[in-house]
């Protein structure tokens, strides 16, 4: 996508994104009125229900021959992709100066989107569904009704491309010195040998196009997720079935614990990828491998040179997300105690004057200092 178009879209998002979606937790009660308000460009219908009888809806728009299936919140506590999709809906209705770009997408593609595949998990702010099933590892057994609904739709809609939207934790990093991985991408493998099949190559072309568009507006914060083959994973199996599947992981941006900046970049990545799918311009898939590997060298806070008992080291603090009285709280935990000179963090402070008798004492201090 041209730099000017991308900047226009970024400005549009900052001014016009869907309002009242500022919290990390997003449940079906938040989603339902937004779907009901969609205009005549969209067809909203029920795909079925979750195990606890919450609706799972599909949204269809566009009239083109290239079919694209997108689903979000397969993990209930991963809401950034859902928000980006809702922003996409709003942009489709009100594209401002980019009406030609909007019309091109709708004329070339037909989109089928499942915003919130796991509403029971969303209610609990849980990765898993109401019975403790990880929908992203249920593609073969299909124990969950949500998994069956997704696969039934896959076969009926028969998409040319799929977009599988997820969130990833703060710990993921890119480069050296490490920066936070705000966005990461994956063309899932179809076998343990990670063979470059035609379906994977088509997926890599889309991701390479997204990377080319975003690398200047998000420098040093885009990663490539490990392509280790997971036999029970959704993306790996959909890819193996012949559906080119783009995995987008929305991660952390410094200080952005509600992921509003990440949401903007996810929205830009989504439109960049959809435009590549719509136009089908030939891209060099090998550029996919220019994206730096995702690593795990980032923390929320680092407190340097702290003494715990008889040892000195750096305290690496990781904020765990917990639902407390219907609010998402970020609870500081002592993730590491070692030399963390090779790690990055949102904030690095000196702890030379800090002395703790035990790690338990250090944890108590953290719960007060970083609450």
C-alpha positions as CSV (number, residue, x, y, z in Angstrom):
1,X,0.0,0.0,0.0
2,X,1.2,3.5,-0.8
3,X,2.7,5.4,2.1
4,X,0.1,8.3,1.6
5,X,-2.8,5.8,1.7
6,X,-1.5,4.2,4.9
7,X,-1.0,7.6,6.6
8,X,-4.6,8.6,5.6
9,X,-5.9,5.4,7.1
10,X,-3.9,5.9,10.3
11,X,-5.3,9.5,10.6
12,X,-8.8,8.2,9.9
13,X,-8.4,5.6,12.7
14,X,-7.2,8.1,15.3
15,X,-10.2,10.3,14.6
16,X,-12.9,7.9,13.7
17,X,-12.3,4.4,15.3
18,X,-15.2,2.8,17.1
19,X,-15.8,4.5,20.4
20,X,-16.3,2.9,23.8
21,X,-13.9,0.1,23.1
22,X,-11.1,1.2,25.4
23,X,-10.9,-1.8,27.8
24,X,-9.0,-4.9,27.2
25,X,-12.0,-7.0,28.0
26,X,-14.7,-7.2,25.3
27,X,-17.8,-9.4,25.8
28,X,-20.8,-10.2,23.6
29,X,-22.9,-7.6,25.4
30,X,-20.4,-5.0,24.0
31,X,-20.4,-6.4,20.6
32,X,-24.1,-7.0,20.0
33,X,-25.3,-3.4,19.7
34,X,-22.5,-2.6,17.3
35,X,-23.5,-5.4,15.0
36,X,-27.1,-4.3,15.2
37,X,-26.2,-0.8,14.1
38,X,-24.4,-1.9,10.9
39,X,-25.9,-0.4,7.7
40,X,-27.1,-1.9,4.5
41,X,-23.6,-2.8,3.1
42,X,-23.5,-5.6,5.7
43,X,-25.5,-8.8,6.2
44,X,-25.5,-9.9,9.8
45,X,-26.8,-13.4,10.7
46,X,-26.5,-16.0,13.3
47,X,-24.0,-18.8,12.7
48,X,-25.1,-20.7,15.9
49,X,-24.4,-20.6,19.6
50,X,-21.6,-21.2,22.1
51,X,-21.8,-24.0,24.6
52,X,-23.4,-21.6,27.1
53,X,-25.9,-20.4,24.3
54,X,-24.3,-17.1,23.5
55,X,-24.8,-16.1,19.9
56,X,-22.0,-16.4,17.4
57,X,-22.7,-14.1,14.5
58,X,-21.2,-13.8,11.0
59,X,-21.0,-10.5,9.1
60,X,-20.9,-10.7,5.3
61,X,-20.1,-7.8,2.9
62,X,-18.6,-7.2,-0.5
63,X,-19.5,-8.8,-3.9
64,X,-16.2,-9.9,-5.4
65,X,-15.0,-13.3,-6.5
66,X,-12.2,-13.6,-4.0
67,X,-13.5,-14.9,-0.7
68,X,-12.0,-14.0,2.6
69,X,-12.8,-15.5,6.0
70,X,-11.8,-13.7,9.2
71,X,-12.4,-14.8,12.8
72,X,-11.4,-13.1,16.0
73,X,-11.4,-13.9,19.7
74,X,-10.9,-17.6,19.3
75,X,-9.2,-17.0,22.6
76,X,-11.7,-15.0,24.8
77,X,-9.1,-12.7,26.3
78,X,-7.6,-11.6,23.0
79,X,-9.8,-8.7,21.9
80,X,-7.5,-6.5,19.8
81,X,-8.4,-8.2,16.6
82,X,-12.1,-7.9,17.3
83,X,-11.7,-4.1,17.8
84,X,-9.7,-3.8,14.6
85,X,-12.5,-5.6,12.7
86,X,-15.1,-3.4,14.2
87,X,-13.0,-0.4,13.1
88,X,-12.9,-2.0,9.6
89,X,-16.7,-2.1,9.6
90,X,-16.9,1.5,10.5
91,X,-14.3,2.4,7.8
92,X,-16.3,0.5,5.2
93,X,-19.3,2.6,6.0
94,X,-17.5,5.9,6.3
95,X,-14.2,5.7,4.3
96,X,-13.9,9.5,3.8
97,X,-11.2,10.3,1.2
98,X,-10.5,6.6,0.7
99,X,-13.8,5.7,-0.8
100,X,-12.1,4.4,-4.0
101,X,-10.0,2.0,-1.9
102,X,-13.1,0.8,-0.1
103,X,-15.0,0.3,-3.3
104,X,-12.0,-1.6,-4.8
105,X,-12.0,-4.0,-1.8
106,X,-15.8,-4.6,-1.9
107,X,-15.8,-5.0,-5.6
108,X,-13.0,-7.6,-5.7
109,X,-13.7,-9.5,-2.5
110,X,-16.5,-11.1,-0.5
111,X,-15.8,-11.0,3.2
112,X,-17.2,-13.3,5.9
113,X,-16.2,-12.3,9.4
114,X,-16.8,-13.9,12.7
115,X,-16.2,-11.3,15.4
116,X,-15.9,-13.2,18.6
117,X,-15.8,-16.9,18.1
118,X,-15.5,-17.7,21.8
119,X,-18.0,-15.5,23.7
120,X,-18.0,-17.8,26.7
121,X,-14.3,-17.3,27.1
122,X,-14.7,-13.5,26.5
123,X,-17.1,-13.4,29.4
124,X,-14.6,-14.9,31.7
125,X,-11.6,-13.1,30.2
126,X,-10.1,-16.5,29.5
127,X,-8.1,-18.0,26.7
128,X,-10.3,-21.2,27.0
129,X,-13.9,-21.8,26.5
130,X,-16.4,-22.5,29.3
131,X,-15.3,-26.1,29.6
132,X,-11.6,-25.4,29.5
133,X,-11.1,-26.2,25.8
134,X,-8.6,-24.3,23.7
135,X,-10.4,-23.7,20.5
136,X,-7.1,-23.2,18.7
137,X,-6.2,-26.8,19.5
138,X,-9.6,-28.4,18.9
139,X,-9.6,-28.5,15.1
140,X,-9.2,-32.3,15.0
141,X,-11.4,-33.4,17.9
142,X,-14.0,-30.7,17.5
143,X,-15.2,-31.1,21.0
144,X,-16.5,-27.5,21.2
145,X,-19.6,-26.4,19.3
146,X,-17.6,-23.2,18.4
147,X,-15.0,-25.4,16.6
148,X,-17.6,-27.2,14.7
149,X,-19.4,-24.0,13.6
150,X,-16.1,-22.6,12.3
151,X,-15.3,-25.7,10.3
152,X,-18.8,-26.0,8.9
153,X,-18.6,-22.4,7.7
154,X,-15.1,-23.0,6.3
155,X,-16.4,-25.8,4.0
156,X,-19.6,-23.9,3.1
157,X,-18.0,-20.5,2.3
158,X,-14.8,-22.1,0.8
159,X,-12.6,-19.0,1.2
160,X,-9.5,-18.3,-0.9
161,X,-7.8,-16.7,2.2
162,X,-8.3,-16.9,6.0
163,X,-7.2,-14.4,8.6
164,X,-6.8,-15.8,12.1
165,X,-6.6,-12.9,14.6
166,X,-4.9,-13.3,18.0
167,X,-3.1,-11.4,20.8
168,X,0.3,-12.2,22.1
169,X,1.9,-11.4,25.5
170,X,4.3,-8.6,26.4
171,X,7.3,-11.0,26.6
172,X,7.6,-11.3,22.8
173,X,10.4,-9.2,21.4
174,X,12.1,-8.4,18.1
175,X,15.8,-7.6,17.3
176,X,18.8,-6.6,19.4
177,X,18.6,-4.7,21.5
178,X,15.2,-6.1,22.0
179,X,12.1,-4.1,21.3
180,X,8.5,-5.2,22.0
181,X,6.8,-7.1,19.2
182,X,3.7,-5.0,18.6
183,X,2.7,-7.1,15.6
184,X,3.8,-10.6,14.6
185,X,2.8,-12.7,11.6
186,X,2.9,-16.4,10.6
187,X,2.3,-18.5,7.5
188,X,1.5,-21.7,9.4
189,X,3.3,-24.9,8.4
190,X,1.5,-27.9,6.9
191,X,3.9,-30.5,8.2
192,X,6.8,-31.1,10.5
193,X,9.2,-30.4,7.6
194,X,7.7,-26.9,7.2
195,X,7.5,-27.5,3.4
196,X,7.0,-24.4,1.3
197,X,3.8,-25.6,-0.3
198,X,1.9,-23.4,-2.8
199,X,-0.6,-22.5,0.0
200,X,2.1,-21.4,2.3
201,X,3.8,-19.3,-0.4
202,X,0.5,-17.5,-1.1
203,X,0.2,-16.8,2.6
204,X,3.8,-15.5,2.7
205,X,3.1,-13.2,-0.2
206,X,0.3,-11.5,1.7
207,X,2.4,-11.2,4.9
208,X,5.3,-9.8,2.9
209,X,3.0,-7.2,1.5
210,X,1.8,-6.2,5.0
211,X,5.4,-6.0,6.2
212,X,6.4,-3.8,3.3
213,X,3.5,-1.4,4.1
214,X,4.0,-1.2,7.8
215,X,7.7,-1.5,8.5
216,X,8.3,2.3,8.2
217,X,5.4,3.3,10.5
218,X,6.2,0.6,13.0
219,X,10.0,0.2,12.7
220,X,11.7,-2.5,14.7
221,X,8.4,-3.8,16.3
222,X,7.2,-6.4,13.7
223,X,8.1,-10.0,14.2
224,X,7.7,-13.4,12.5
225,X,6.2,-16.0,14.7
226,X,7.7,-19.5,14.9
227,X,6.5,-21.8,12.1
228,X,7.0,-24.9,14.1
229,X,4.2,-27.3,13.1
230,X,1.4,-27.9,15.6
231,X,-0.6,-31.0,14.6
232,X,-3.8,-29.8,16.5
233,X,-3.6,-26.1,15.7
234,X,-6.3,-24.4,13.6
235,X,-4.0,-22.5,11.3
236,X,-1.8,-25.4,10.5
237,X,-4.7,-27.6,9.7
238,X,-6.6,-25.0,7.6
239,X,-3.4,-24.4,5.7
240,X,-3.0,-28.2,5.1
241,X,-6.6,-28.3,3.9
242,X,-5.7,-25.9,1.2
243,X,-6.9,-22.6,2.7
244,X,-4.1,-20.0,2.8
245,X,-4.3,-18.8,6.4
246,X,-2.6,-15.6,7.6
247,X,-2.0,-15.5,11.4
248,X,-1.9,-12.0,12.9
249,X,-0.7,-11.6,16.5
250,X,-1.4,-8.2,18.1
251,X,1.1,-7.6,20.9
252,X,2.4,-4.8,23.2
253,X,3.3,-1.2,22.3
254,X,5.3,0.6,25.0
255,X,3.0,2.0,27.7
256,X,-0.1,0.9,25.7
257,X,-1.7,-1.5,28.2
258,X,-5.2,-1.0,26.7
259,X,-3.7,-1.8,23.3
260,X,-5.2,1.2,21.5
261,X,-2.0,1.9,19.5
262,X,-1.7,-1.9,18.8
263,X,-5.4,-1.8,17.6
264,X,-4.5,0.9,15.1
265,X,-1.6,-1.0,13.7
266,X,-3.7,-4.2,13.6
267,X,-6.3,-2.3,11.6
268,X,-3.6,-1.0,9.2
269,X,-2.2,-4.5,8.8
270,X,-5.6,-6.0,8.1
271,X,-6.4,-3.5,5.3
272,X,-2.9,-3.9,3.9
273,X,-3.4,-7.7,3.8
274,X,-6.9,-7.5,2.3
275,X,-5.7,-5.1,-0.4
276,X,-3.0,-7.5,-1.4
277,X,-5.5,-10.3,-1.5
278,X,-7.9,-8.2,-3.6
279,X,-5.3,-7.1,-6.1
280,X,-3.3,-10.3,-6.2
281,X,-0.1,-8.5,-7.2
282,X,2.8,-10.9,-7.4
283,X,5.1,-10.5,-4.4
284,X,8.4,-12.1,-3.7
285,X,7.4,-14.6,-0.9
286,X,11.1,-14.7,0.2
287,X,10.7,-11.3,1.7
288,X,8.6,-13.0,4.4
289,X,11.9,-14.3,5.7
290,X,13.2,-10.8,6.1
291,X,10.9,-10.3,9.0
292,X,12.9,-10.7,12.2
293,X,12.1,-13.8,14.4
294,X,9.9,-13.4,17.4
295,X,11.9,-14.0,20.6
296,X,11.1,-13.7,24.3
297,X,13.4,-10.9,25.6
298,X,10.9,-8.3,26.8
299,X,9.4,-7.5,30.2
300,X,7.1,-4.9,31.6
301,X,9.7,-3.5,34.1
302,X,13.3,-4.3,35.0
303,X,14.7,-3.2,38.4
304,X,18.5,-3.4,38.2
305,X,21.0,-4.7,40.8
306,X,18.6,-5.7,43.6
307,X,19.7,-7.7,46.5
308,X,17.5,-10.7,47.5
309,X,18.9,-12.7,50.4
310,X,22.6,-13.1,49.6
311,X,22.3,-12.6,45.8
312,X,22.3,-9.6,43.6
313,X,20.6,-9.5,40.3
314,X,18.0,-7.8,38.1
315,X,14.3,-8.2,38.8
316,X,12.3,-8.9,35.7
317,X,8.6,-7.9,36.3
318,X,5.8,-9.3,34.2
319,X,2.2,-8.0,34.5
320,X,-0.2,-10.9,34.6
321,X,-3.8,-10.1,33.5
322,X,-6.5,-11.1,35.9
323,X,-10.3,-10.4,35.9
324,X,-11.1,-8.9,39.3
325,X,-14.7,-7.8,39.9
326,X,-15.3,-7.5,36.1
327,X,-12.2,-5.4,35.6
328,X,-9.0,-6.5,34.0
329,X,-6.1,-5.9,36.5
330,X,-2.4,-6.0,35.7
331,X,-0.7,-7.8,38.6
332,X,3.1,-7.5,38.8
333,X,4.9,-10.8,39.3
334,X,8.6,-11.6,39.6
335,X,9.2,-13.3,36.4
336,X,13.0,-13.5,36.5
337,X,15.9,-12.7,38.9
338,X,19.2,-12.8,37.0
339,X,21.4,-10.6,34.8
340,X,18.8,-9.1,32.4
341,X,21.2,-6.9,30.4
342,X,20.0,-8.7,27.2
343,X,16.3,-7.9,27.9
344,X,14.2,-4.9,27.0
345,X,11.4,-3.4,29.1
346,X,9.0,-0.5,29.1
347,X,10.9,0.9,32.1
348,X,14.3,0.1,33.6
349,X,15.2,1.5,37.0
350,X,18.0,1.1,39.5
351,X,17.4,-1.0,42.6
352,X,20.8,-0.8,44.2
353,X,19.3,0.5,47.5
354,X,16.7,-2.3,47.6
355,X,17.3,-5.3,49.9
356,X,14.8,-8.1,50.4
357,X,15.1,-11.1,52.7
358,X,13.3,-13.4,50.2
359,X,11.6,-13.5,46.8
360,X,8.3,-13.4,48.6
361,X,9.3,-10.1,50.2
362,X,10.3,-8.8,46.7
363,X,6.9,-9.9,45.3
364,X,5.1,-8.0,48.1
365,X,7.1,-4.9,47.3
366,X,6.2,-5.2,43.6
367,X,2.5,-5.5,44.3
368,X,2.7,-2.1,46.0
369,X,5.2,-0.4,43.7
370,X,3.6,-1.3,40.4
371,X,-0.1,-1.6,41.3
